[in-house]
Every structure is written in C-alpha cells, then in structure tokens.
Amino acid sequence: KEIDPRTLRGVKGFVLYFRWEGVSNSFEFKLLDKEGTTFGFIKHQMGETSGWARLEILLEKITFWWMGGRCDECHKKFSLKRIHFMQIAISNKSEYGDFPGMGKVIIDDIYLLLEK
C-alpha cells in the first residue's frame, strides 16, 4: 500500500484488527522508503483466533531490516518522514516455532495510533 508520509505526522504506532485461521506462523509488518529500505515488526507463532483480535505495533518496536536498491541514499535510522509504502506478509520461520501449512488471515482495519 502506498502511503503519503504527511499522513503519518503525530503517529506513535499502528493498530490492526484481524482473524487468523490455520497453523501458527509469523506476521510481518513492513514500512519502506522510496529506495526500498525496509523497517519492520515481526510477531512469531501467531495462530488461530476465536474472533477478531487486536494487534498494536508501536514505532519503538519497528527495526531496520535491510537496505534498498539505491544504497547511496539509504538510511538505517527509522523516520516516518521517509516512509512511502506499507506491506504485510505471513512467513514461516521454523526456527521460531512456526508450522508449515495452510491458513487464512483476514485484516479488517488498520488504524493509526496517535500521540496525545
């Protein structure tokens, strides 16, 4: 999803509402700049929910993951002012106790958590 960085002013995090069906796997929340430098949050062993669940991702939990393609302009320091894209992925990380298999994740809403 493309994001205008100006809409992220005053944000201290993100809140997602989701349903998870199937085996436990890792949930990845990624924020990218225009060069593809990626910052993210990962939660391992997410699995079945008995209805809608809430996940809060505070900016302080988002870390540098990897550099983008044009590294002469890349920044390892996270700043919402440079964020232009958001991505969500489900991955299998057996080293963290995830299980391979089928499943389904439904994301209903993503909200900005604003500073007071």
Z-matrix of the N, CA and C atoms (Angstrom, degrees):
N
C 1 1.454
C 2 1.514 1 108.66
N 3 1.322 2 117.08 1 129.73
C 4 1.457 3 120.63 2 176.51
C 5 1.530 4 109.34 3 -79.36
N 6 1.343 5 115.48 4 142.46
C 7 1.463 6 122.13 5 -176.62
C 8 1.528 7 109.15 6 -130.46
N 9 1.310 8 116.98 7 139.02
C 10 1.462 9 121.80 8 171.00
C 11 1.534 10 105.92 9 -87.12
N 12 1.339 11 118.43 10 117.47
C 13 1.469 12 120.53 11 -177.25
C 14 1.531 13 114.03 12 -55.26
N 15 1.317 14 117.70 13 -25.25
C 16 1.472 15 120.64 14 180.00
C 17 1.529 16 111.41 15 -64.93
N 18 1.335 17 117.04 16 -27.04
C 19 1.473 18 119.69 17 179.40
C 20 1.521 19 111.91 18 -73.78
N 21 1.331 20 117.47 19 -10.01
C 22 1.466 21 121.22 20 -177.49
C 23 1.528 22 113.01 21 -97.55
N 24 1.325 23 117.69 22 5.64
C 25 1.477 24 120.36 23 178.05
C 26 1.518 25 110.12 24 -62.38
N 27 1.326 26 116.49 25 133.50
C 28 1.460 27 121.48 26 177.93
C 29 1.518 28 114.52 27 77.65
N 30 1.322 29 117.51 28 10.59
C 31 1.464 30 121.44 29 -179.55
C 32 1.519 31 109.99 30 -87.66
N 33 1.332 32 116.08 31 135.74
C 34 1.467 33 120.01 32 175.84
C 35 1.529 34 111.88 33 -112.52
N 36 1.337 35 115.35 34 -2.16
C 37 1.456 36 119.04 35 178.28
C 38 1.517 37 111.64 36 171.13
N 39 1.329 38 114.11 37 -171.66
C 40 1.461 39 122.28 38 -178.28
C 41 1.523 40 108.62 39 -131.20
N 42 1.317 41 116.84 40 149.21
C 43 1.464 42 122.95 41 176.00
C 44 1.525 43 107.31 42 -125.65
N 45 1.328 44 116.28 43 129.21
C 46 1.457 45 122.08 44 178.66
C 47 1.518 46 109.31 45 -119.70
N 48 1.317 47 116.69 46 141.14
C 49 1.463 48 122.37 47 171.85
C 50 1.518 49 107.00 48 -111.61
N 51 1.333 50 116.35 49 128.22
C 52 1.449 51 120.43 50 -173.05
C 53 1.525 52 111.88 51 -147.89
N 54 1.324 53 114.71 52 163.20
C 55 1.470 54 123.80 53 170.65
C 56 1.517 55 106.54 54 -124.47
N 57 1.322 56 116.42 55 139.12
C 58 1.457 57 121.87 56 -178.34
C 59 1.518 58 107.94 57 -125.58
N 60 1.331 59 116.34 58 126.01
C 61 1.455 60 122.26 59 175.98
C 62 1.520 61 107.92 60 -124.21
N 63 1.310 62 117.08 61 131.49
C 64 1.457 63 120.51 62 178.24
C 65 1.517 64 112.02 63 115.70
N 66 1.316 65 114.25 64 -166.65
C 67 1.468 66 121.26 65 -174.18
C 68 1.526 67 111.47 66 -71.44
N 69 1.326 68 115.55 67 162.75
C 70 1.464 69 122.01 68 179.42
C 71 1.521 70 110.99 69 -73.26
N 72 1.320 71 115.72 70 132.22
C 73 1.461 72 122.85 71 175.66
C 74 1.522 73 108.80 72 -145.95
N 75 1.320 74 116.47 73 -177.94
C 76 1.460 75 121.60 74 -177.65
C 77 1.525 76 110.83 75 -95.52
N 78 1.321 77 115.03 76 137.66
C 79 1.460 78 123.43 77 177.53
C 80 1.520 79 107.44 78 -102.15
N 81 1.328 80 117.56 79 124.47
C 82 1.463 81 122.55 80 -179.41
C 83 1.522 82 110.11 81 -115.03
N 84 1.318 83 115.71 82 128.86
C 85 1.461 84 123.39 83 176.05
C 86 1.523 85 105.86 84 -116.43
N 87 1.340 86 117.31 85 118.96
C 88 1.461 87 121.41 86 -173.56
C 89 1.521 88 111.34 87 -122.50
N 90 1.326 89 115.29 88 141.80
C 91 1.458 90 123.21 89 174.05
C 92 1.524 91 106.86 90 -123.38
N 93 1.339 92 117.10 91 129.41
C 94 1.456 93 122.03 92 -175.00
C 95 1.517 94 111.27 93 -123.47
N 96 1.351 95 115.11 94 148.82
C 97 1.459 96 118.98 95 172.40
C 98 1.531 97 108.56 96 -92.53
N 99 1.317 98 117.97 97 -177.75
C 100 1.471 99 121.73 98 -176.08
C 101 1.526 100 112.62 99 -64.56
N 102 1.335 101 117.98 100 -26.83
C 103 1.456 102 121.49 101 -179.78
C 104 1.531 103 112.18 102 -85.04
N 105 1.338 104 116.56 103 -6.19
C 106 1.464 105 119.88 104 -179.39
C 107 1.522 106 114.33 105 93.47
N 108 1.333 107 117.26 106 3.53
C 109 1.458 108 119.12 107 173.87
C 110 1.521 109 107.55 108 -61.75
N 111 1.324 110 115.59 109 130.90
C 112 1.462 111 121.07 110 -170.77
C 113 1.511 112 112.04 111 -114.74
N 114 1.327 113 114.98 112 132.50
C 115 1.459 114 124.04 113 173.35
C 116 1.519 115 105.72 114 -119.56
N 117 1.329 116 117.62 115 148.12
C 118 1.451 117 116.20 116 -177.52
C 119 1.509 118 115.34 117 -160.66
N 120 1.312 119 111.75 118 174.69
C 121 1.462 120 124.01 119 177.08
C 122 1.526 121 105.50 120 -132.10
N 123 1.325 122 116.82 121 136.50
C 124 1.461 123 119.94 122 177.60
C 125 1.520 124 109.88 123 -131.36
N 126 1.310 125 115.89 124 137.37
C 127 1.465 126 122.11 125 175.86
C 128 1.525 127 106.65 126 -123.74
N 129 1.331 128 115.26 127 116.53
C 130 1.462 129 121.75 128 -178.35
C 131 1.530 130 110.79 129 -84.74
N 132 1.320 131 115.20 130 161.02
C 133 1.463 132 124.27 131 175.45
C 134 1.530 133 113.41 132 54.69
N 135 1.308 134 116.07 133 40.60
C 136 1.467 135 118.68 134 172.58
C 137 1.516 136 106.62 135 -82.80
N 138 1.313 137 116.04 136 137.53
C 139 1.455 138 119.58 137 -177.46
C 140 1.509 139 112.13 138 -148.26
N 141 1.335 140 114.83 139 -160.73
C 142 1.463 141 124.10 140 -175.26
C 143 1.527 142 113.07 141 -39.30
N 144 1.316 143 114.88 142 133.24
C 145 1.461 144 120.47 143 172.08
C 146 1.527 145 107.36 144 -115.61
N 147 1.297 146 116.35 145 150.60
C 148 1.474 147 120.45 146 179.42
C 149 1.520 148 109.81 147 -96.60
N 150 1.286 149 116.51 148 45.54
C 151 1.460 150 123.00 149 -175.83
C 152 1.514 151 108.24 150 132.96
N 153 1.307 152 115.61 151 -160.65
C 154 1.462 153 120.13 152 179.89
C 155 1.519 154 110.27 153 -74.12
N 156 1.315 155 116.10 154 135.87
C 157 1.463 156 122.03 155 178.52
C 158 1.529 157 108.41 156 -119.22
N 159 1.314 158 115.21 157 157.06
C 160 1.463 159 121.97 158 -178.96
C 161 1.521 160 108.52 159 -113.74
N 162 1.345 161 115.94 160 133.95
C 163 1.460 162 121.54 161 175.30
C 164 1.514 163 107.98 162 -124.83
N 165 1.332 164 115.97 163 122.97
C 166 1.459 165 121.76 164 178.65
C 167 1.520 166 108.33 165 -104.97
N 168 1.323 167 116.35 166 127.47
C 169 1.464 168 122.13 167 179.55
C 170 1.523 169 107.79 168 -119.43
N 171 1.322 170 116.64 169 105.31
C 172 1.465 171 121.27 170 178.55
C 173 1.521 172 109.72 171 -82.44
N 174 1.327 173 117.48 172 146.36
C 175 1.455 174 121.64 173 -179.20
C 176 1.517 175 112.08 174 -56.13
N 177 1.323 176 117.15 175 -33.49
C 178 1.472 177 119.93 176 -179.04
C 179 1.534 178 112.37 177 -65.18
N 180 1.323 179 117.68 178 -15.63
C 181 1.470 180 122.21 179 178.46
C 182 1.528 181 112.40 180 -92.71
N 183 1.325 182 117.23 181 -6.99
C 184 1.462 183 121.62 182 -179.77
C 185 1.525 184 108.84 183 -86.94
N 186 1.347 185 115.77 184 128.78
C 187 1.466 186 121.37 185 -175.58
C 188 1.529 187 111.03 186 -123.63
N 189 1.314 188 115.38 187 163.82
C 190 1.467 189 122.42 188 175.68
C 191 1.523 190 108.82 189 -69.81
N 192 1.358 191 116.55 190 132.87
C 193 1.470 192 120.93 191 178.77
C 194 1.519 193 111.83 192 -110.27
N 195 1.349 194 118.53 193 -53.96
C 196 1.463 195 119.66 194 179.09
C 197 1.519 196 110.42 195 -162.22
N 198 1.351 197 113.92 196 159.87
C 199 1.462 198 122.32 197 -178.71
C 200 1.517 199 111.23 198 -77.11
N 201 1.316 200 114.72 199 155.15
C 202 1.455 201 120.90 200 175.88
C 203 1.515 202 112.03 201 -84.17
N 204 1.315 203 115.91 202 -172.88
C 205 1.457 204 122.30 203 -175.06
C 206 1.515 205 115.20 204 -69.12
N 207 1.327 206 117.81 205 -38.53
C 208 1.468 207 121.68 206 -178.30
C 209 1.525 208 108.43 207 -103.48
N 210 1.316 209 116.27 208 78.00
C 211 1.469 210 120.86 209 -169.72
C 212 1.519 211 114.80 210 -69.49
N 213 1.333 212 118.36 211 -9.61
C 214 1.462 213 118.52 212 175.01
C 215 1.530 214 110.60 213 -67.97
N 216 1.341 215 116.34 214 -17.88
C 217 1.461 216 120.78 215 179.27
C 218 1.529 217 112.38 216 -114.00
N 219 1.326 218 117.38 217 8.45
C 220 1.461 219 120.74 218 -175.89
C 221 1.523 220 111.17 219 -80.69
N 222 1.309 221 114.87 220 153.11
C 223 1.456 222 121.78 221 178.90
C 224 1.523 223 108.13 222 -130.97
N 225 1.330 224 116.99 223 129.14
C 226 1.459 225 120.01 224 177.44
C 227 1.519 226 111.78 225 -83.06
N 228 1.331 227 116.33 226 -16.59
C 229 1.456 228 120.08 227 -179.18
C 230 1.525 229 109.55 228 -85.25
N 231 1.317 230 116.44 229 127.03
C 232 1.449 231 122.38 230 -177.28
C 233 1.526 232 111.27 231 -71.70
N 234 1.327 233 116.18 232 130.70
C 235 1.461 234 121.96 233 175.37
C 236 1.519 235 108.52 234 -146.89
N 237 1.325 236 117.17 235 125.86
C 238 1.459 237 120.91 236 177.74
C 239 1.527 238 112.03 237 -60.98
N 240 1.331 239 117.67 238 -24.10
C 241 1.460 240 121.45 239 -179.04
C 242 1.525 241 112.17 240 -63.36
N 243 1.350 242 117.01 241 -22.71
C 244 1.464 243 120.93 242 -178.46
C 245 1.525 244 113.20 243 -102.46
N 246 1.319 245 118.17 244 -2.15
C 247 1.467 246 121.09 245 -176.36
C 248 1.532 247 110.91 246 -79.18
N 249 1.334 248 115.19 247 130.78
C 250 1.460 249 120.70 248 -179.93
C 251 1.527 250 113.53 249 -127.63
N 252 1.347 251 117.37 250 -9.77
C 253 1.462 252 120.22 251 -177.48
C 254 1.526 253 110.62 252 -143.57
N 255 1.327 254 115.67 253 147.43
C 256 1.461 255 122.79 254 173.65
C 257 1.521 256 107.20 255 -123.95
N 258 1.336 257 116.35 256 137.35
C 259 1.454 258 121.64 257 176.79
C 260 1.523 259 109.51 258 -134.54
N 261 1.310 260 115.06 259 149.07
C 262 1.466 261 121.70 260 174.69
C 263 1.515 262 107.47 261 -126.56
N 264 1.319 263 115.79 262 136.67
C 265 1.466 264 120.31 263 179.66
C 266 1.523 265 109.45 264 -140.39
N 267 1.315 266 115.37 265 152.37
C 268 1.460 267 122.39 266 171.59
C 269 1.521 268 105.77 267 -112.91
N 270 1.318 269 116.36 268 126.62
C 271 1.456 270 119.78 269 -178.14
C 272 1.529 271 109.89 270 -130.89
N 273 1.311 272 114.63 271 162.05
C 274 1.458 273 120.87 272 178.62
C 275 1.515 274 108.88 273 -110.39
N 276 1.309 275 115.59 274 116.51
C 277 1.468 276 121.88 275 179.84
C 278 1.528 277 107.38 276 -121.91
N 279 1.323 278 116.31 277 88.58
C 280 1.470 279 120.77 278 -175.65
C 281 1.522 280 111.77 279 -60.85
N 282 1.336 281 117.08 280 -28.73
C 283 1.465 282 120.43 281 178.85
C 284 1.526 283 112.30 282 -65.84
N 285 1.326 284 117.34 283 -13.90
C 286 1.462 285 122.62 284 177.39
C 287 1.529 286 112.12 285 -110.56
N 288 1.328 287 116.57 286 13.05
C 289 1.457 288 120.09 287 175.38
C 290 1.517 289 115.20 288 90.35
N 291 1.335 290 117.75 289 10.05
C 292 1.456 291 120.33 290 176.27
C 293 1.528 292 110.14 291 -73.50
N 294 1.331 293 116.33 292 157.11
C 295 1.457 294 122.59 293 -179.35
C 296 1.518 295 110.03 294 -120.05
N 297 1.339 296 118.40 295 132.30
C 298 1.458 297 119.18 296 175.78
C 299 1.530 298 110.40 297 -69.34
N 300 1.307 299 115.94 298 148.55
C 301 1.457 300 119.85 299 178.32
C 302 1.512 301 111.77 300 152.34
N 303 1.305 302 114.02 301 174.95
C 304 1.460 303 121.43 302 -177.58
C 305 1.529 304 111.11 303 -81.43
N 306 1.305 305 114.56 304 156.08
C 307 1.454 306 120.34 305 176.62
C 308 1.516 307 110.52 306 -175.40
N 309 1.317 308 114.09 307 -178.25
C 310 1.460 309 120.05 308 -179.80
C 311 1.523 310 108.38 309 -146.45
N 312 1.326 311 115.32 310 136.76
C 313 1.460 312 121.81 311 175.61
C 314 1.520 313 107.19 312 -124.17
N 315 1.321 314 115.91 313 128.62
C 316 1.464 315 121.87 314 177.20
C 317 1.526 316 107.06 315 -116.26
N 318 1.318 317 116.27 316 123.84
C 319 1.467 318 121.16 317 176.72
C 320 1.518 319 106.80 318 -106.56
N 321 1.323 320 115.43 319 119.78
C 322 1.463 321 120.88 320 -176.37
C 323 1.521 322 110.89 321 -87.00
N 324 1.300 323 117.15 322 -52.34
C 325 1.457 324 121.46 323 -175.76
C 326 1.519 325 110.40 324 -142.21
N 327 1.321 326 114.75 325 149.63
C 328 1.468 327 122.14 326 170.78
C 329 1.521 328 105.65 327 -126.93
N 330 1.322 329 115.96 328 122.61
C 331 1.466 330 121.99 329 -178.77
C 332 1.515 331 110.20 330 -114.62
N 333 1.323 332 115.87 331 152.09
C 334 1.457 333 121.56 332 171.55
C 335 1.516 334 108.31 333 -87.37
N 336 1.312 335 116.21 334 131.80
C 337 1.455 336 122.58 335 176.27
C 338 1.524 337 106.95 336 -94.42
N 339 1.328 338 116.53 337 111.74
C 340 1.460 339 121.47 338 -173.36
C 341 1.511 340 112.58 339 -92.74
N 342 1.355 341 114.31 340 147.70
C 343 1.459 342 119.59 341 173.69
C 344 1.508 343 108.76 342 -69.43
N 345 1.324 344 116.32 343 151.77
C 346 1.477 345 119.78 344 179.86
C 347 1.500 346 111.56 345 -86.25
